[in-house]
């Protein structure tokens, strides 16, 4: 059986959370760009494509939220294990 030190695990958790924050910020930028495109292209086909991308952004944000929750849950469990 192999063991990982708590500080090492904590560092990994922080790296994962920072990466997820980065991708969340990237989605903000992409949403702003999509809004610009939508304002310039008001045709039905363009609006369908805009809606498709908006839905994809929602899916990606939900995934980021789930991952952040799972990481934070794992941090909590690791802390409890370390206490024991």
N, CA, C and O atoms as a GROMACS GRO file, in nm:
protein
  336
    1UNK      N    1   0.084  -0.116   0.000
    1UNK     CA    2   0.000   0.000   0.000
    1UNK      C    3   0.089   0.124   0.000
    1UNK      O    4   0.191   0.128   0.068
    2UNK      N    5   0.048   0.224  -0.078
    2UNK     CA    6   0.127   0.348  -0.081
    2UNK      C    7   0.050   0.457  -0.010
    2UNK      O    8  -0.073   0.458  -0.007
    3UNK      N    9   0.125   0.550   0.048
    3UNK     CA   10   0.066   0.660   0.123
    3UNK      C   11   0.108   0.792   0.060
    3UNK      O   12   0.216   0.803   0.002
    4UNK      N   13   0.022   0.890   0.074
    4UNK     CA   14   0.051   1.026   0.028
    4UNK      C   15   0.047   1.117   0.149
    4UNK      O   16  -0.043   1.106   0.233
    5UNK      N   17   0.143   1.206   0.159
    5UNK     CA   18   0.146   1.297   0.274
    5UNK      C   19   0.033   1.400   0.261
    5UNK      O   20  -0.009   1.436   0.151
    6UNK      N   21  -0.015   1.445   0.375
    6UNK     CA   22  -0.124   1.542   0.377
    6UNK      C   23  -0.084   1.673   0.308
    6UNK      O   24  -0.163   1.726   0.230
    7UNK      N   25   0.035   1.727   0.334
    7UNK     CA   26   0.073   1.851   0.264
    7UNK      C   27   0.076   1.833   0.112
    7UNK      O   28   0.035   1.923   0.038
    8UNK      N   29   0.124   1.718   0.066
    8UNK     CA   30   0.129   1.692  -0.077
    8UNK      C   31  -0.013   1.687  -0.134
    8UNK      O   32  -0.040   1.743  -0.240
    9UNK      N   33  -0.101   1.621  -0.062
    9UNK     CA   34  -0.240   1.609  -0.106
    9UNK      C   35  -0.307   1.746  -0.107
    9UNK      O   36  -0.383   1.778  -0.199
   10UNK      N   37  -0.279   1.826  -0.007
   10UNK     CA   38  -0.335   1.961   0.001
   10UNK      C   39  -0.290   2.047  -0.117
   10UNK      O   40  -0.368   2.123  -0.174
   11UNK      N   41  -0.163   2.033  -0.153
   11UNK     CA   42  -0.109   2.107  -0.267
   11UNK      C   43  -0.180   2.065  -0.396
   11UNK      O   44  -0.216   2.149  -0.478
   12UNK      N   45  -0.200   1.936  -0.413
   12UNK     CA   46  -0.270   1.888  -0.531
   12UNK      C   47  -0.413   1.941  -0.536
   12UNK      O   48  -0.461   1.983  -0.641
   13UNK      N   49  -0.480   1.938  -0.423
   13UNK     CA   50  -0.617   1.990  -0.419
   13UNK      C   51  -0.620   2.137  -0.461
   13UNK      O   52  -0.707   2.177  -0.538
   14UNK      N   53  -0.527   2.216  -0.411
   14UNK     CA   54  -0.521   2.358  -0.445
   14UNK      C   55  -0.494   2.378  -0.594
   14UNK      O   56  -0.552   2.467  -0.657
   15UNK      N   57  -0.408   2.296  -0.650
   15UNK     CA   58  -0.380   2.304  -0.794
   15UNK      C   59  -0.504   2.274  -0.875
   15UNK      O   60  -0.533   2.342  -0.973
   16UNK      N   61  -0.577   2.172  -0.835
   16UNK     CA   62  -0.700   2.134  -0.906
   16UNK      C   63  -0.803   2.247  -0.898
   16UNK      O   64  -0.866   2.281  -0.998
   17UNK      N   65  -0.819   2.304  -0.780
   17UNK     CA   66  -0.916   2.412  -0.763
   17UNK      C   67  -0.876   2.536  -0.843
   17UNK      O   68  -0.962   2.603  -0.900
   18UNK      N   69  -0.746   2.566  -0.848
   18UNK     CA   70  -0.699   2.680  -0.927
   18UNK      C   71  -0.724   2.656  -1.076
   18UNK      O   72  -0.764   2.747  -1.148
   19UNK      N   73  -0.702   2.533  -1.121
   19UNK     CA   74  -0.727   2.501  -1.262
   19UNK      C   75  -0.876   2.517  -1.295
   19UNK      O   76  -0.911   2.569  -1.400
   20UNK      N   77  -0.962   2.471  -1.205
   20UNK     CA   78  -1.106   2.485  -1.228
   20UNK      C   79  -1.147   2.632  -1.228
   20UNK      O   80  -1.234   2.671  -1.306
   21UNK      N   81  -1.086   2.714  -1.143
   21UNK     CA   82  -1.113   2.859  -1.144
   21UNK      C   83  -1.070   2.920  -1.276
   21UNK      O   84  -1.139   3.007  -1.331
   22UNK      N   85  -0.956   2.876  -1.328
   22UNK     CA   86  -0.909   2.925  -1.457
   22UNK      C   87  -1.012   2.896  -1.566
   22UNK      O   88  -1.045   2.984  -1.644
   23UNK      N   89  -1.061   2.772  -1.571
   23UNK     CA   90  -1.158   2.736  -1.673
   23UNK      C   91  -1.290   2.810  -1.654
   23UNK      O   92  -1.357   2.843  -1.752
   24UNK      N   93  -1.328   2.836  -1.530
   24UNK     CA   94  -1.449   2.913  -1.504
   24UNK      C   95  -1.433   3.056  -1.556
   24UNK      O   96  -1.526   3.111  -1.614
   25UNK      N   97  -1.316   3.114  -1.536
   25UNK     CA   98  -1.288   3.248  -1.589
   25UNK      C   99  -1.287   3.249  -1.741
   25UNK      O  100  -1.333   3.344  -1.804
   26UNK      N  101  -1.235   3.144  -1.801
   26UNK     CA  102  -1.235   3.133  -1.947
   26UNK      C  103  -1.378   3.129  -2.000
   26UNK      O  104  -1.407   3.188  -2.104
   27UNK      N  105  -1.467   3.060  -1.930
   27UNK     CA  106  -1.606   3.056  -1.971
   27UNK      C  107  -1.669   3.195  -1.965
   27UNK      O  108  -1.751   3.229  -2.051
   28UNK      N  109  -1.631   3.275  -1.867
   28UNK     CA  110  -1.680   3.413  -1.859
   28UNK      C  111  -1.640   3.490  -1.985
   28UNK      O  112  -1.722   3.561  -2.044
   29UNK      N  113  -1.515   3.476  -2.024
   29UNK     CA  114  -1.465   3.545  -2.144
   29UNK      C  115  -1.540   3.497  -2.268
   29UNK      O  116  -1.581   3.578  -2.351
   30UNK      N  117  -1.557   3.367  -2.279
   30UNK     CA  118  -1.626   3.312  -2.396
   30UNK      C  119  -1.773   3.357  -2.401
   30UNK      O  120  -1.827   3.382  -2.508
   31UNK      N  121  -1.836   3.366  -2.285
   31UNK     CA  122  -1.975   3.413  -2.282
   31UNK      C  123  -1.985   3.559  -2.328
   31UNK      O  124  -2.081   3.595  -2.397
   32UNK      N  125  -1.889   3.641  -2.291
   32UNK     CA  126  -1.889   3.780  -2.336
   32UNK      C  127  -1.870   3.787  -2.488
   32UNK      O  128  -1.936   3.866  -2.556
   33UNK      N  129  -1.781   3.706  -2.538
   33UNK     CA  130  -1.759   3.704  -2.684
   33UNK      C  131  -1.883   3.654  -2.757
   33UNK      O  132  -1.918   3.705  -2.864
   34UNK      N  133  -1.949   3.555  -2.699
   34UNK     CA  134  -2.072   3.503  -2.759
   34UNK      C  135  -2.180   3.610  -2.760
   34UNK      O  136  -2.255   3.621  -2.857
   35UNK      N  137  -2.189   3.689  -2.654
   35UNK     CA  138  -2.286   3.798  -2.649
   35UNK      C  139  -2.258   3.901  -2.759
   35UNK      O  140  -2.351   3.955  -2.819
   36UNK      N  141  -2.130   3.927  -2.785
   36UNK     CA  142  -2.093   4.019  -2.893
   36UNK      C  143  -2.138   3.964  -3.027
   36UNK      O  144  -2.194   4.036  -3.109
   37UNK      N  145  -2.114   3.836  -3.050
   37UNK     CA  146  -2.153   3.772  -3.175
   37UNK      C  147  -2.305   3.776  -3.190
   37UNK      O  148  -2.357   3.803  -3.298
   38UNK      N  149  -2.376   3.747  -3.081
   38UNK     CA  150  -2.522   3.744  -3.084
   38UNK      C  151  -2.579   3.882  -3.116
   38UNK      O  152  -2.681   3.894  -3.184
   39UNK      N  153  -2.514   3.987  -3.066
   39UNK     CA  154  -2.565   4.122  -3.091
   39UNK      C  155  -2.546   4.164  -3.237
   39UNK      O  156  -2.622   4.246  -3.289
   40UNK      N  157  -2.446   4.107  -3.302
   40UNK     CA  158  -2.418   4.144  -3.441
   40UNK      C  159  -2.490   4.053  -3.541
   40UNK      O  160  -2.510   4.092  -3.656
   41UNK      N  161  -2.528   3.934  -3.498
   41UNK     CA  162  -2.594   3.838  -3.587
   41UNK      C  163  -2.727   3.798  -3.524
   41UNK      O  164  -2.732   3.717  -3.431
   42UNK      N  165  -2.834   3.856  -3.576
   42UNK     CA  166  -2.965   3.831  -3.515
   42UNK      C  167  -3.050   3.733  -3.594
   42UNK      O  168  -3.169   3.718  -3.565
   43UNK      N  169  -2.993   3.667  -3.691
   43UNK     CA  170  -3.069   3.571  -3.771
   43UNK      C  171  -3.106   3.447  -3.690
   43UNK      O  172  -3.047   3.420  -3.586
   44UNK      N  173  -3.204   3.375  -3.739
   44UNK     CA  174  -3.254   3.257  -3.668
   44UNK      C  175  -3.145   3.151  -3.652
   44UNK      O  176  -3.130   3.093  -3.545
   45UNK      N  177  -3.070   3.126  -3.758
   45UNK     CA  178  -2.964   3.024  -3.752
   45UNK      C  179  -2.856   3.065  -3.652
   45UNK      O  180  -2.804   2.983  -3.577
   46UNK      N  181  -2.823   3.193  -3.653
   46UNK     CA  182  -2.722   3.242  -3.559
   46UNK      C  183  -2.772   3.227  -3.416
   46UNK      O  184  -2.696   3.188  -3.327
   47UNK      N  185  -2.898   3.258  -3.393
   47UNK     CA  186  -2.955   3.247  -3.258
   47UNK      C  187  -2.958   3.101  -3.211
   47UNK      O  188  -2.939   3.073  -3.093
   48UNK      N  189  -2.983   3.009  -3.304
   48UNK     CA  190  -2.979   2.867  -3.268
   48UNK      C  191  -2.838   2.827  -3.224
   48UNK      O  192  -2.821   2.754  -3.126
   49UNK      N  193  -2.738   2.875  -3.296
   49UNK     CA  194  -2.599   2.843  -3.261
   49UNK      C  195  -2.563   2.907  -3.127
   49UNK      O  196  -2.494   2.845  -3.045
   50UNK      N  197  -2.607   3.030  -3.104
   50UNK     CA  198  -2.581   3.098  -2.978
   50UNK      C  199  -2.643   3.019  -2.863
   50UNK      O  200  -2.578   2.998  -2.760
   51UNK      N  201  -2.766   2.977  -2.880
   51UNK     CA  202  -2.833   2.899  -2.775
   51UNK      C  203  -2.760   2.768  -2.748
   51UNK      O  204  -2.747   2.725  -2.633
   52UNK      N  205  -2.711   2.704  -2.855
   52UNK     CA  206  -2.635   2.580  -2.839
   52UNK      C  207  -2.512   2.605  -2.751
   52UNK      O  208  -2.486   2.529  -2.658
   53UNK      N  209  -2.437   2.711  -2.780
   53UNK     CA  210  -2.317   2.740  -2.702
   53UNK      C  211  -2.351   2.781  -2.559
   53UNK      O  212  -2.279   2.746  -2.466
   54UNK      N  213  -2.461   2.855  -2.542
   54UNK     CA  214  -2.502   2.890  -2.406
   54UNK      C  215  -2.532   2.763  -2.325
   54UNK      O  216  -2.496   2.754  -2.208
   55UNK      N  217  -2.598   2.668  -2.388
   55UNK     CA  218  -2.625   2.540  -2.320
   55UNK      C  219  -2.497   2.467  -2.286
   55UNK      O  220  -2.486   2.407  -2.179
   56UNK      N  221  -2.401   2.471  -2.375
   56UNK     CA  222  -2.272   2.407  -2.349
   56UNK      C  223  -2.201   2.474  -2.232
   56UNK      O  224  -2.138   2.407  -2.150
   57UNK      N  225  -2.209   2.606  -2.224
   57UNK     CA  226  -2.149   2.678  -2.111
   57UNK      C  227  -2.214   2.637  -1.980
   57UNK      O  228  -2.146   2.620  -1.879
   58UNK      N  229  -2.346   2.621  -1.981
   58UNK     CA  230  -2.418   2.578  -1.860
   58UNK      C  231  -2.370   2.439  -1.818
   58UNK      O  232  -2.346   2.415  -1.700
   59UNK      N  233  -2.357   2.350  -1.913
   59UNK     CA  234  -2.311   2.213  -1.884
   59UNK      C  235  -2.169   2.217  -1.827
   59UNK      O  236  -2.140   2.147  -1.730
   60UNK      N  237  -2.082   2.297  -1.887
   60UNK     CA  238  -1.944   2.306  -1.840
   60UNK      C  239  -1.936   2.365  -1.699
   60UNK      O  240  -1.858   2.318  -1.616
   61UNK      N  241  -2.017   2.466  -1.672
   61UNK     CA  242  -2.018   2.525  -1.538
   61UNK      C  243  -2.069   2.425  -1.434
   61UNK      O  244  -2.017   2.419  -1.322
   62UNK      N  245  -2.170   2.349  -1.470
   62UNK     CA  246  -2.221   2.246  -1.378
   62UNK      C  247  -2.112   2.143  -1.348
   62UNK      O  248  -2.097   2.099  -1.234
   63UNK      N  249  -2.039   2.105  -1.450
   63UNK     CA  250  -1.930   2.009  -1.431
   63UNK      C  251  -1.822   2.066  -1.341
   63UNK      O  252  -1.771   1.997  -1.253
   64UNK      N  253  -1.786   2.193  -1.363
   64UNK     CA  254  -1.687   2.258  -1.278
   64UNK      C  255  -1.734   2.260  -1.133
   64UNK      O  256  -1.658   2.232  -1.041
   65UNK      N  257  -1.862   2.295  -1.114
   65UNK     CA  258  -1.917   2.299  -0.977
   65UNK      C  259  -1.912   2.162  -0.911
   65UNK      O  260  -1.877   2.151  -0.794
   66UNK      N  261  -1.947   2.059  -0.986
   66UNK     CA  262  -1.943   1.923  -0.931
   66UNK      C  263  -1.801   1.882  -0.893
   66UNK      O  264  -1.779   1.824  -0.787
   67UNK      N  265  -1.706   1.913  -0.980
   67UNK     CA  266  -1.567   1.880  -0.951
   67UNK      C  267  -1.516   1.955  -0.828
   67UNK      O  268  -1.448   1.898  -0.744
   68UNK      N  269  -1.550   2.084  -0.819
   68UNK     CA  270  -1.508   2.161  -0.702
   68UNK      C  271  -1.567   2.101  -0.574
   68UNK      O  272  -1.499   2.090  -0.472
   69UNK      N  273  -1.693   2.064  -0.582
   69UNK     CA  274  -1.758   2.002  -0.466
   69UNK      C  275  -1.688   1.872  -0.428
   69UNK      O  276  -1.660   1.848  -0.310
   70UNK      N  277  -1.660   1.788  -0.527
   70UNK     CA  278  -1.593   1.660  -0.500
   70UNK      C  279  -1.454   1.680  -0.441
   70UNK      O  280  -1.415   1.607  -0.350
   71UNK      N  281  -1.381   1.778  -0.491
   71UNK     CA  282  -1.248   1.806  -0.437
   71UNK      C  283  -1.258   1.851  -0.292
   71UNK      O  284  -1.183   1.804  -0.206
   72UNK      N  285  -1.350   1.943  -0.266
   72UNK     CA  286  -1.366   1.993  -0.128
   72UNK      C  287  -1.412   1.881  -0.035
   72UNK      O  288  -1.371   1.876   0.081
   73UNK      N  289  -1.498   1.794  -0.084
   73UNK     CA  290  -1.541   1.678  -0.005
   73UNK      C  291  -1.421   1.587   0.027
   73UNK      O  292  -1.408   1.538   0.140
   74UNK      N  293  -1.336   1.566  -0.072
   74UNK     CA  294  -1.218   1.482  -0.054
   74UNK      C  295  -1.122   1.545   0.046
   74UNK      O  296  -1.062   1.475   0.128
   75UNK      N  297  -1.107   1.677   0.040
   75UNK     CA  298  -1.022   1.748   0.136
   75UNK      C  299  -1.074   1.723   0.277
   75UNK      O  300  -0.996   1.693   0.368
   76UNK      N  301  -1.203   1.736   0.294
   76UNK     CA  302  -1.263   1.715   0.425
   76UNK      C  303  -1.239   1.572   0.476
   76UNK      O  304  -1.202   1.551   0.591
   77UNK      N  305  -1.261   1.475   0.388
   77UNK     CA  306  -1.240   1.335   0.427
   77UNK      C  307  -1.093   1.308   0.460
   77UNK      O  308  -1.063   1.235   0.554
   78UNK      N  309  -1.004   1.367   0.383
   78UNK     CA  310  -0.860   1.347   0.409
   78UNK      C  311  -0.822   1.408   0.543
   78UNK      O  312  -0.739   1.352   0.616
   79UNK      N  313  -0.880   1.521   0.577
   79UNK     CA  314  -0.852   1.582   0.706
   79UNK      C  315  -0.903   1.495   0.821
   79UNK      O  316  -0.837   1.480   0.924
   80UNK      N  317  -1.020   1.437   0.802
   80UNK     CA  318  -1.074   1.348   0.906
   80UNK      C  319  -0.987   1.223   0.920
   80UNK      O  320  -0.963   1.177   1.032
   81UNK      N  321  -0.941   1.169   0.808
   81UNK     CA  322  -0.852   1.052   0.813
   81UNK      C  323  -0.721   1.087   0.882
   81UNK      O  324  -0.666   1.006   0.957
   82UNK      N  325  -0.671   1.206   0.856
   82UNK     CA  326  -0.544   1.248   0.916
   82UNK      C  327  -0.560   1.262   1.067
   82UNK      O  328  -0.466   1.233   1.142
   83UNK      N  329  -0.677   1.306   1.112
   83UNK     CA  330  -0.701   1.318   1.256
   83UNK      C  331  -0.698   1.181   1.323
   83UNK      O  332  -0.645   1.164   1.433
   84UNK      N  333  -0.757   1.083   1.253
   84UNK     CA  334  -0.761   0.946   1.308
   84UNK      C  335  -0.624   0.887   1.309
   84UNK      O  336  -0.606   0.773   1.352
   0.00000   0.00000   0.00000
